[in-house]
Structure formats: structure tokens, C-alpha cells
Amino acid sequence: MTVRLSVIEIVVEDMARSLAFYRLLGLAVPASQDTEPHVDWELPGGMRVAWDTIDTIRSFDPGYDRGTGHGMSLAFQADTPAEVDKLYASLVAAGYKGHKEPWDAFWGMRYAVVHDPDGNGVDLFSPLS
């Protein structure tokens, strides 16, 4: 048996708000998708990101409980360390919650963390060299 990671699923309270956040990170999901209960977007290379509203998940899993843990994050790579700073500042200025301001990490990257509208961690990074 062969399996491969194919889709990253994000459960959201407000589809339009979530998609607006991810558009700022370069995912060009059309605004026409803002009112859909499910959105599926293919990235270069074939990986897909999908968003489902809580109501959509509960339509087939009525007992769905979102829980409180944040054990995973998405990480977006910028071209330069300066772009990490600029992107972090633009997301925070747009009203999204900054979690950790940009810093030079000991593993050789400029790194920052913001939260998407649903509280999911989103890392921003670029190699320092």
C-alpha cells in the first residue's frame, strides 16, 4: 500500500474571513468561493488545501467538536528575511493576531507566527543567508 499526503484540511467558522487571510499569503482563491461551505484549492505540485465550515463537517459528523489544541501549523516561506517582517506587519495591520513577532531563529531562519481567523498557527519564514 502506498499513501501520500494530498490535502490539508482547515475547518473554519467564517469561510470569507478565512479565505481573505489566506489570500494575503498568496493563495489566489477566487472571491466567488467566499460563500461556499467547502472550498478546494490546488497548489503548484498537486497538493491541495481545503476549507470546510463547521456546519459542513457537522452535516456528516453531528458530534464534531473542534477541540482546543493547536498541535499543527502551516508554514509559508518568503523569499527574504525582510519579506517575513513585511508580511507579518501587513497581516497584523489587517487585524489578524500576531503570536510571535519576527526573530532570527537559532536554526538559521527569520521566523514569525500569526494566527489565522480560526486560531490556527501560521508560520512565516525565510533562510537568513
DSSP file (Angstrom, degrees, kcal/mol; ACC not computed):
  #  RESIDUE AA STRUCTURE BP1 BP2  ACC     N-H-->O    O-->H-N    N-H-->O    O-->H-N    TCO  KAPPA ALPHA  PHI   PSI    X-CA   Y-CA   Z-CA
    1    1 A M              0   0    0      0, 0.0     2,-0.5     0, 0.0     0, 0.0   0.000 360.0 360.0 360.0 136.4    0.0    0.0    0.0
    2    2 A T        +     0   0    0      2,-0.0     2,-0.3     0, 0.0     0, 0.0  -0.982 360.0 177.9-120.8 130.0    1.2    3.5   -0.9
    3    3 A V        -     0   0    0     -2,-0.5     2,-0.3     2,-0.0     0, 0.0  -0.929   3.6-174.3-125.6 154.9   -0.2    6.6    0.7
    4    4 A R        -     0   0    0     -2,-0.3     2,-0.3     0, 0.0    -2,-0.0  -0.996  36.2-101.8-146.8 145.4    0.8   10.2    0.2
    5    5 A L        +     0   0    0     -2,-0.3     3,-0.1     1,-0.2    -2,-0.0  -0.525  50.5 157.6 -65.0 125.6   -0.2   13.5    1.8
    6    6 A S        +     0   0    0      1,-0.3    42,-2.3    -2,-0.3     2,-0.4   0.663  52.6  32.5-124.8 -32.5   -2.6   15.1   -0.7
    7    7 A V  E     -a   48   0A   0     40,-0.2     2,-0.6    35,-0.0    -1,-0.3  -0.994  52.7-154.0-138.2 137.0   -4.9   17.6    1.2
    8    8 A I  E     -a   49   0A   0     40,-2.4    42,-2.9    -2,-0.4     2,-0.4  -0.966  25.1-154.1-105.7 120.6   -4.5   19.9    4.1
    9    9 A E  E     -a   50   0A   0     -2,-0.6     2,-0.5    40,-0.2    42,-0.2  -0.811  11.2-170.1-102.5 132.9   -8.0   20.5    5.6
   10   10 A I  E     -a   51   0A   0     40,-2.7    42,-2.1    -2,-0.4     2,-0.5  -0.985  11.8-150.0-123.7 121.8   -8.9   23.6    7.6
   11   11 A V  E     -a   52   0A   0     -2,-0.5     2,-0.3    40,-0.2    42,-0.2  -0.798  25.2-171.9 -91.9 129.5  -12.2   23.8    9.5
   12   12 A V  E     -a   53   0A   0     40,-2.8    42,-1.5    -2,-0.5     3,-0.2  -0.878  35.1-153.0-127.7 151.8  -13.5   27.4    9.6
   13   13 A E  S    S+     0   0    0     -2,-0.3     2,-0.5     1,-0.3    42,-0.1   0.838  97.1  27.1 -83.3 -38.6  -16.2   29.3   11.3
   14   14 A D     >  -     0   0    0      1,-0.2     4,-2.3    39,-0.1    -1,-0.3  -0.936  66.6-164.1-132.5 106.4  -16.4   32.0    8.6
   15   15 A M  H  > S+     0   0    0     -2,-0.5     4,-2.9     1,-0.2     5,-0.3   0.920  89.7  49.0 -59.3 -48.4  -15.3   31.0    5.1
   16   16 A A  H  > S+     0   0    0     18,-0.5     4,-2.2     1,-0.2    -1,-0.2   0.910 112.2  48.5 -61.0 -43.1  -14.9   34.5    3.7
   17   17 A R  H  > S+     0   0    0      2,-0.2     4,-1.6     1,-0.2    -1,-0.2   0.903 113.7  46.8 -64.4 -41.6  -12.8   35.7    6.6
   18   18 A S  H  X S+     0   0    0     -4,-2.3     4,-2.1     2,-0.2    -2,-0.2   0.931 112.5  48.6 -67.0 -45.8  -10.6   32.6    6.4
   19   19 A L  H  X S+     0   0    0     -4,-2.9     4,-2.1     1,-0.2    -2,-0.2   0.872 106.9  56.8 -64.4 -35.7  -10.1   32.9    2.6
   20   20 A A  H  X S+     0   0    0     -4,-2.2     4,-1.4    -5,-0.3    -1,-0.2   0.913 107.7  49.3 -60.1 -41.8   -9.3   36.6    2.9
   21   21 A F  H  X S+     0   0    0     -4,-1.6     4,-0.6     1,-0.2     3,-0.4   0.945 112.3  46.0 -60.9 -50.1   -6.4   35.7    5.3
   22   22 A Y  H  <>S+     0   0    0     -4,-2.1     5,-2.1     1,-0.2     3,-0.5   0.770 105.4  60.8 -70.6 -24.8   -5.0   33.0    3.1
   23   23 A R  H ><5S+     0   0    0     -4,-2.1     3,-2.0     1,-0.2    -1,-0.2   0.887  98.8  57.7 -64.4 -37.3   -5.3   35.3    0.0
   24   24 A L  H 3<5S+     0   0    0     -4,-1.4    -1,-0.2    -3,-0.4    -2,-0.2   0.731 103.4  54.7 -64.0 -20.0   -2.9   37.7    1.8
   25   25 A L  T 3<5S-     0   0    0     -4,-0.6    -1,-0.3    -3,-0.5    -2,-0.2   0.299 130.8 -93.6 -95.3   7.4   -0.5   34.7    1.9
   26   26 A G  T < 5S+     0   0    0     -3,-2.0     2,-0.9     1,-0.3    -3,-0.2   0.458  80.9 134.6 100.8   1.5   -0.6   34.2   -1.8
   27   27 A L      < -     0   0    0     -5,-2.1     2,-1.8    -8,-0.1    -1,-0.3  -0.766  45.0-152.7 -85.6 110.8   -3.4   31.6   -2.3
   28   28 A A        +     0   0    0     -2,-0.9    -1,-0.1    -3,-0.1    -5,-0.1  -0.278  28.6 163.9 -85.2  52.6   -5.4   33.2   -5.1
   29   29 A V        -     0   0    0     -2,-1.8     5,-0.1   -10,-0.2    12,-0.1  -0.568  45.3-108.8 -70.4 126.6   -8.7   31.6   -4.2
   30   30 A P    >   -     0   0    0      0, 0.0     3,-2.2     0, 0.0     4,-0.2  -0.245  15.5-126.0 -60.1 143.0  -11.5   33.5   -6.1
   31   31 A A  G >  S+     0   0    0      1,-0.3     3,-1.9     2,-0.2     4,-0.2   0.738 105.7  76.3 -60.6 -22.5  -13.7   35.7   -4.0
   32   32 A S  G 3  S+     0   0    0      1,-0.3     3,-0.5     2,-0.1    -1,-0.3   0.693  87.4  61.7 -62.0 -16.8  -16.7   33.8   -5.6
   33   33 A Q  G X  S+     0   0    0     -3,-2.2     3,-2.0     1,-0.2    -1,-0.3   0.561  75.4  95.1 -83.6  -9.2  -15.8   31.0   -3.2
   34   34 A D  T <  S+     0   0    0     -3,-1.9   -18,-0.5     1,-0.3    -1,-0.2   0.742  87.3  43.2 -58.0 -26.8  -16.4   33.1   -0.1
   35   35 A T  T 3  S+     0   0    0     -3,-0.5    -1,-0.3    -4,-0.2    -2,-0.1   0.377  90.1 109.4-101.6   4.5  -20.0   31.9    0.4
   36   36 A E    <   -     0   0    0     -3,-2.0     3,-0.1     1,-0.1   -21,-0.1  -0.513  64.6-141.8 -80.8 148.3  -19.3   28.2   -0.3
   37   37 A P  S    S+     0   0    0      0, 0.0    16,-2.1     0, 0.0     2,-0.4   0.696  91.6  30.1 -79.6 -19.0  -19.5   25.6    2.5
   38   38 A H  E     -B   52   0A   0     14,-0.2     2,-0.4    -5,-0.1    14,-0.2  -0.997  66.9-176.0-141.1 134.0  -16.5   23.7    1.0
   39   39 A V  E     -B   51   0A   0     12,-2.5    12,-2.7    -2,-0.4     2,-0.4  -0.998   3.8-169.5-131.3 136.2  -13.5   25.1   -1.0
   40   40 A D  E     -B   50   0A   0     -2,-0.4     2,-0.4    10,-0.2    10,-0.2  -0.994   7.2-175.6-127.1 124.0  -10.8   23.0   -2.5
   41   41 A W  E     -B   49   0A   0      8,-3.2     8,-2.7    -2,-0.4     2,-0.4  -0.980  16.3-142.0-128.3 124.7   -7.7   24.8   -3.9
   42   42 A E  E     -B   48   0A   0     -2,-0.4     6,-0.3     6,-0.2     5,-0.1  -0.715  14.9-153.2 -88.9 132.1   -4.8   23.1   -5.8
   43   43 A L    >   -     0   0    0      4,-3.8     3,-2.1    -2,-0.4   -16,-0.0  -0.569  39.1 -77.6 -92.5 160.6   -1.3   24.3   -5.1
   44   44 A P  T 3  S+     0   0    0      0, 0.0     3,-0.4     0, 0.0    -1,-0.1  -0.369 122.7  34.0 -55.2 136.2    1.6   24.0   -7.6
   45   45 A G  T 3  S-     0   0    0      1,-0.2     3,-0.1    -3,-0.1    -3,-0.0   0.333 127.5 -82.1  95.4  -7.3    2.8   20.4   -7.5
   46   46 A G  S <  S+     0   0    0     -3,-2.1    -1,-0.2     1,-0.3     2,-0.0   0.211  85.6 134.3 100.0 -16.9   -0.6   18.9   -6.8
   47   47 A M        -     0   0    0     -3,-0.4    -4,-3.8    -5,-0.1     2,-0.4  -0.390  41.9-150.4 -63.1 145.9   -1.0   19.4   -3.0
   48   48 A R  E     -aB   7  42A   0    -42,-2.3   -40,-2.4    -6,-0.3     2,-0.4  -0.910  13.4-153.7-121.6 149.6   -4.5   20.8   -2.2
   49   49 A V  E     -aB   8  41A   0     -8,-2.7    -8,-3.2    -2,-0.4     2,-0.4  -0.978  18.6-170.3-115.0 134.1   -5.8   22.9    0.6
   50   50 A A  E     -aB   9  40A   0    -42,-2.9   -40,-2.7    -2,-0.4     2,-0.4  -0.969   8.9-160.1-127.4 143.6   -9.4   22.5    1.5
   51   51 A W  E     -aB  10  39A   0    -12,-2.7   -12,-2.5    -2,-0.4     2,-0.4  -0.974   9.7-178.4-120.7 136.2  -11.6   24.6    3.8
   52   52 A D  E     -aB  11  38A   0    -42,-2.1   -40,-2.8    -2,-0.4   -14,-0.2  -0.997  25.2-124.6-131.2 138.9  -14.9   23.4    5.3
   53   53 A T  E  >  -a   12   0A   0    -16,-2.1     4,-2.0    -2,-0.4     3,-0.2  -0.412  29.4-112.6 -72.8 158.5  -17.3   25.3    7.5
   54   54 A I  H  > S+     0   0    0    -42,-1.5     4,-2.6     1,-0.2     5,-0.2   0.893 119.8  56.6 -57.4 -40.4  -18.1   23.8   10.9
   55   55 A D  H  > S+     0   0    0      1,-0.2     4,-1.0     2,-0.2    -1,-0.2   0.876 104.5  52.2 -60.8 -37.3  -21.7   23.3    9.6
   56   56 A T  H >> S+     0   0    0     -3,-0.2     4,-0.6     2,-0.2     3,-0.6   0.937 110.8  46.6 -63.8 -46.0  -20.4   21.2    6.7
   57   57 A I  H >X S+     0   0    0     -4,-2.0     4,-1.6     1,-0.2     3,-1.2   0.920 111.4  51.6 -61.8 -43.0  -18.4   19.0    9.0
   58   58 A R  H 3< S+     0   0    0     -4,-2.6    -1,-0.2     1,-0.3    -2,-0.2   0.688  93.9  73.9 -69.8 -16.3  -21.4   18.6   11.3
   59   59 A S  H << S+     0   0    0     -4,-1.0    -1,-0.3    -3,-0.6    -2,-0.2   0.804 116.8  19.0 -66.6 -26.6  -23.6   17.6    8.3
   60   60 A F  H << S+     0   0    0     -3,-1.2    -2,-0.2    -4,-0.6    -1,-0.2   0.493 136.1  39.9-117.4  -8.4  -21.8   14.2    8.2
   61   61 A D    ><  +     0   0    0     -4,-1.6     3,-2.5    -5,-0.2    -1,-0.2  -0.640  65.2 179.0-138.3  77.4  -20.4   14.2   11.8
   62   62 A P  T 3  S+     0   0    0      0, 0.0    -4,-0.1     0, 0.0    -1,-0.1   0.735  80.7  53.7 -56.9 -25.6  -23.1   15.7   14.0
   63   63 A G  T 3  S+     0   0    0      2,-0.1    -5,-0.1    -5,-0.0     0, 0.0   0.324  76.3 145.2 -90.8   8.8  -21.0   15.2   17.2
   64   64 A Y    <   -     0   0    0     -3,-2.5     2,-0.5    -7,-0.1    -6,-0.1  -0.216  27.6-171.0 -53.5 129.1  -18.0   17.1   15.8
   65   65 A D        -     0   0    0      1,-0.1    -1,-0.1    -7,-0.0    -2,-0.1  -0.992  18.8-147.3-124.3 121.7  -16.2   19.0   18.5
   66   66 A R        -     0   0    0     -2,-0.5     3,-0.1     1,-0.1    -1,-0.1   0.753  33.4-156.4 -61.7 -27.9  -13.5   21.4   17.4
   67   67 A G        -     0   0    0      1,-0.1    -1,-0.1    -3,-0.0    -3,-0.0  -0.147  20.3-101.5  75.2-175.8  -11.4   20.9   20.5
   68   68 A T  S    S+     0   0    0      0, 0.0    -1,-0.1     0, 0.0     2,-0.1   0.473  75.4 110.3-126.5  -6.3   -8.8   23.3   21.9
   69   69 A G        -     0   0    0     -3,-0.1     2,-0.2     1,-0.1     3,-0.1  -0.367  44.2-163.2 -77.9 153.2   -5.4   22.0   20.9
   70   70 A H        +     0   0    0      1,-0.1    -1,-0.1    -2,-0.1    -3,-0.0  -0.650  31.9 147.1-129.9  74.4   -3.1   23.6   18.3
   71   71 A G        +     0   0    0     -2,-0.2     2,-0.3     2,-0.0    -1,-0.1   0.529  59.6  47.0 -90.9  -6.6   -0.7   20.9   17.5
   72   72 A M        -     0   0    0     -3,-0.1    49,-0.6     2,-0.0     2,-0.3  -0.961  58.7-171.6-135.9 153.2    0.0   21.7   13.9
   73   73 A S  E     -c  121   0B   0     -2,-0.3     2,-0.4    47,-0.1    49,-0.2  -0.951  23.1-125.5-135.3 157.1    0.8   24.9   11.9
   74   74 A L  E     -c  122   0B   0     47,-2.0    49,-3.4    -2,-0.3     2,-0.5  -0.829  26.4-151.1 -96.1 145.1    1.1   25.8    8.3
   75   75 A A  E     -c  123   0B   0     -2,-0.4     2,-0.5    47,-0.2    49,-0.2  -0.978   7.9-165.0-124.9 127.3    4.4   27.4    7.3
   76   76 A F  E     -c  124   0B   0     47,-3.1    49,-2.1    -2,-0.5     2,-0.5  -0.939  13.8-142.0-113.0 127.2    4.8   29.8    4.4
   77   77 A Q  E     -c  125   0B   0     -2,-0.5     2,-0.2    47,-0.2    49,-0.2  -0.761  11.8-158.6 -93.4 129.2    8.3   30.6    3.0
   78   78 A A        -     0   0    0     47,-3.3     6,-0.1    -2,-0.5     4,-0.0  -0.610  25.6-119.7 -95.4 163.1    9.1   34.1    2.0
   79   79 A D  S    S+     0   0    0     -2,-0.2    -1,-0.1    47,-0.1    47,-0.1   0.825  91.8  16.6 -73.1 -31.7   11.9   35.0   -0.4
   80   80 A T  S  > S-     0   0    0      1,-0.1     4,-1.1    46,-0.1     3,-0.4  -0.938  75.6-113.8-139.2 159.1   13.9   37.1    2.0
   81   81 A P  H  > S+     0   0    0      0, 0.0     4,-1.6     0, 0.0     3,-0.4   0.877 117.2  58.3 -58.8 -37.3   14.0   37.8    5.8
   82   82 A A  H  > S+     0   0    0      1,-0.2     4,-2.3     2,-0.2     5,-0.1   0.852 100.9  56.2 -62.2 -33.4   12.8   41.3    5.1
   83   83 A E  H  > S+     0   0    0     -3,-0.4     4,-2.8     2,-0.2    -1,-0.2   0.823 101.3  57.2 -68.9 -30.3    9.7   39.9    3.5
   84   84 A V  H  X S+     0   0    0     -4,-1.1     4,-2.6    -3,-0.4     5,-0.2   0.951 109.5  45.3 -60.9 -48.3    8.9   37.9    6.6
   85   85 A D  H  X S+     0   0    0     -4,-1.6     4,-2.5     1,-0.2    -2,-0.2   0.924 115.1  47.3 -60.5 -45.4    8.9   41.2    8.6
   86   86 A K  H  X S+     0   0    0     -4,-2.3     4,-2.3     2,-0.2    -2,-0.2   0.912 113.7  46.6 -65.2 -43.8    6.8   42.9    5.9
   87   87 A L  H  X S+     0   0    0     -4,-2.8     4,-2.4     2,-0.2     5,-0.2   0.919 112.3  50.1 -66.1 -43.8    4.3   40.1    5.7
   88   88 A Y  H  X S+     0   0    0     -4,-2.6     4,-2.4    -5,-0.2     5,-0.2   0.950 112.5  47.8 -57.5 -49.5    3.9   39.8    9.4
   89   89 A A  H  X S+     0   0    0     -4,-2.5     4,-2.5     1,-0.2    -2,-0.2   0.884 111.6  50.0 -61.1 -39.9    3.4   43.5    9.7
   90   90 A S  H  X S+     0   0    0     -4,-2.3     4,-1.4     2,-0.2    -1,-0.2   0.884 111.1  48.5 -69.3 -36.7    0.8   43.6    7.0
   91   91 A L  H  <>S+     0   0    0     -4,-2.4     5,-2.2     2,-0.2    -2,-0.2   0.922 114.0  45.6 -67.6 -43.4   -1.2   40.6    8.5
   92   92 A V  H ><5S+     0   0    0     -4,-2.4     3,-1.7     1,-0.2    -2,-0.2   0.909 111.6  52.5 -65.5 -41.4   -1.2   42.3   11.9
   93   93 A A  H 3<5S+     0   0    0     -4,-2.5    -1,-0.2     1,-0.3    -2,-0.2   0.812 103.6  58.6 -63.3 -29.4   -2.2   45.6   10.4
   94   94 A A  T 3<5S-     0   0    0     -4,-1.4    -1,-0.3    -5,-0.2    -2,-0.2   0.455 128.9 -98.3 -79.8   0.2   -5.1   43.8    8.7
   95   95 A G  T < 5S+     0   0    0     -3,-1.7    -3,-0.2     1,-0.3     2,-0.2   0.485  78.3 136.1 100.7   3.9   -6.4   42.8   12.1
   96   96 A Y      < -     0   0    0     -5,-2.2     2,-0.6     1,-0.1    -1,-0.3  -0.556  61.7-100.5 -84.5 153.7   -5.0   39.2   12.3
   97   97 A K  E     -D  115   0B   0     18,-0.5    18,-2.7    -2,-0.2     2,-0.4  -0.607  27.7-147.9 -83.1 116.9   -3.5   38.1   15.6
   98   98 A G  E     +D  114   0B   0     -2,-0.6    16,-0.3    16,-0.2     3,-0.1  -0.660  16.9 179.5 -76.1 134.4    0.3   38.1   15.8
   99   99 A H  E    S+     0   0B   0     14,-2.7     2,-0.4    -2,-0.4    15,-0.2   0.807  70.9  10.1-103.6 -43.7    1.6   35.4   18.0
  100  100 A K  E    S-D  113   0B   0     13,-2.4    13,-2.3     3,-0.0    -1,-0.3  -0.939  77.8-131.1-142.4 116.3    5.4   35.8   17.8
  101  101 A E  E     -     0   0B   0     -2,-0.4    10,-0.1    11,-0.2   -16,-0.1  -0.196  48.3 -72.2 -61.7 156.4    7.0   38.8   16.2
  102  102 A P  E     +     0   0B   0      0, 0.0     2,-0.3     0, 0.0    10,-0.2  -0.188  62.9 166.1 -53.9 138.5    9.8   38.1   13.6
  103  103 A W  E     -D  111   0B   0      8,-2.3     8,-2.8    -3,-0.1     2,-0.9  -0.968  44.8-103.2-148.0 160.5   13.0   36.9   15.1
  104  104 A D  E     -D  110   0B   0     -2,-0.3     6,-0.2     6,-0.2     2,-0.1  -0.795  44.5-145.6 -88.8 106.0   16.3   35.3   13.9
  105  105 A A  E >>  -D  109   0B   0      4,-3.1     3,-2.0    -2,-0.9     4,-0.5  -0.375  17.6-120.3 -75.7 149.5   15.9   31.7   15.0
  106  106 A F  T 34 S+     0   0    0      1,-0.3    -1,-0.1     2,-0.2    -2,-0.0   0.689 109.8  67.4 -63.2 -17.8   18.9   29.7   16.1
  107  107 A W  T 34 S-     0   0    0      2,-0.1    -1,-0.3     1,-0.0    -2,-0.1   0.312 124.3 -95.5 -88.4  10.5   18.2   27.2   13.2
  108  108 A G  T <4 S+     0   0    0     -3,-2.0    20,-2.5     1,-0.3    21,-0.4   0.763  85.9 109.7  91.5  26.5   19.1   29.9   10.6
  109  109 A M  E  <  -DE 105 127B   0     -4,-0.5    -4,-3.1    18,-0.3     2,-0.5  -0.967  67.8-123.2-133.2 149.8   15.8   31.4    9.6
  110  110 A R  E     -DE 104 126B   0     16,-3.1    16,-1.6    -2,-0.4     2,-0.3  -0.824  48.6-176.2 -81.5 128.6   13.9   34.6   10.1
  111  111 A Y  E     +DE 103 125B   0     -8,-2.8    -8,-2.3    -2,-0.5     2,-0.3  -0.954  20.8 166.2-137.4 147.1   10.7   33.4   11.7
  112  112 A A  E     - E   0 124B   0     12,-1.9    12,-2.7    -2,-0.3     2,-0.4  -0.971  18.9-145.4-152.3 160.1    7.4   34.7   12.8
  113  113 A V  E     +DE 100 123B   0    -13,-2.3   -14,-2.7    -2,-0.3   -13,-2.4  -0.995  17.5 171.4-135.5 130.4    4.0   33.3   13.8
  114  114 A V  E     -DE  98 122B   0      8,-2.6     8,-2.9    -2,-0.4     2,-0.4  -0.829  28.5-123.0-122.5 166.7    0.5   34.6   13.3
  115  115 A H  E     -DE  97 121B   0    -18,-2.7   -18,-0.5    -2,-0.3     6,-0.2  -0.929  19.6-132.4-110.7 138.1   -2.9   33.0   13.9
  116  116 A D    >   -     0   0    0      4,-2.5     3,-2.4    -2,-0.4   -19,-0.1  -0.240  45.7 -84.4 -74.0 175.9   -5.5   32.7   11.1
  117  117 A P  T 3  S+     0   0    0      0, 0.0    -1,-0.1     0, 0.0   -99,-0.1   0.705 131.5  51.5 -59.3 -18.3   -9.1   33.7   11.9
  118  118 A D  T 3  S-     0   0    0      2,-0.1  -107,-0.1  -100,-0.1    -2,-0.0   0.282 122.4-102.1-101.6  10.7   -9.8   30.3   13.5
  119  119 A G  S <  S+     0   0    0     -3,-2.4     2,-0.2     1,-0.3     0, 0.0   0.528  71.6 146.4  86.0   5.9   -6.7   30.4   15.8
  120  120 A N        -     0   0    0      1,-0.1    -4,-2.5   -47,-0.0    -1,-0.3  -0.559  53.1-111.1 -76.3 139.2   -4.6   28.1   13.7
  121  121 A G  E     -cE  73 115B   0    -49,-0.6   -47,-2.0    -2,-0.2     2,-0.4  -0.503  31.3-171.4 -71.3 134.8   -0.8   28.8   13.8
  122  122 A V  E     -cE  74 114B   0     -8,-2.9    -8,-2.6    -2,-0.2     2,-0.3  -0.971   9.2-154.6-129.4 115.1    0.7   30.1   10.6
  123  123 A D  E     -cE  75 113B   0    -49,-3.4   -47,-3.1    -2,-0.4     2,-0.4  -0.668   3.8-161.3 -91.2 143.1    4.5   30.3   10.5
  124  124 A L  E     +cE  76 112B   0    -12,-2.7   -12,-1.9    -2,-0.3     2,-0.3  -0.987  24.2 160.5-120.9 132.3    6.3   32.8    8.2
  125  125 A F  E     +cE  77 111B   0    -49,-2.1   -47,-3.3    -2,-0.4   -14,-0.2  -0.983  24.0 180.0-152.1 161.0    9.9   32.1    7.5
  126  126 A S  E     - E   0 110B   0    -16,-1.6   -16,-3.1    -2,-0.3   -47,-0.1  -0.936  41.2-100.5-156.1 141.1   12.9   32.7    5.2
  127  127 A P  E     - E   0 109B   0      0, 0.0   -18,-0.3     0, 0.0   -19,-0.1  -0.346  28.0-136.8 -58.4 143.9   16.5   31.4    5.4
  128  128 A L              0   0    0    -20,-2.5   -19,-0.1     1,-0.2   -20,-0.1   0.812 360.0 360.0 -74.9 -30.0   18.8   34.1    6.9
  129  129 A S              0   0    0    -21,-0.4    -1,-0.2   -49,-0.0   -20,-0.1   0.477 360.0 360.0 -89.1 360.0   21.6   33.5    4.3
